Amino acid sequence: MREKPKVVILACQQALPDPEPLLQALEAAGLTARAVPEPCSSKIEAFHLLRILAVEADCVRVLACPEDACLLKEGSCRLGRRLKHAQEYLQEIGLEPERLEVTRLNPGEAVDLPRLAADLAGVALTLGLNPGRRRVQEKEPQK
């Protein structure tokens, strides 16, 4: 059975309070998906993004507030710098920087979940499985 690309969503609770409908849309698009609620995108560090890619994901998408709408004065700005740093690292080691991306969502506004899911699925399916991700080897049945 062919493995489906896995996407991990780090969702600022202000930008997307309930990620469950997005997860369902991603799974309907042929992906495996998991969401991690974050109190604010400013809490996300570059090493968190890289570790998620190394251990479990083929793509990571951060859903954050626009820089001028963040609850914390510089939260989304910090995220932008950290994400850029992580993308530069991916490029240095020969992986596509598009495996880590951010989508800005205005808090309180309706989100076009089908469009967001289609965009994310398009990126994940185009990039395919992450060659840098650690995979669990299937054990052969013992005789």
ABEGO torsion letter per residue (X at the ends): XBBBBBBBBBBBAAABABAAAAAAAAAAAGBBBBBBBBABAAABBAAAAAAAAAAABABBBBBBBBAAABABAAAAAAAAAAAAAAAAAAAAAGBBAAABBBBBBBBGBBBBAAAAAAAAAAAAAAAEBBAABBBBBBBBBBX
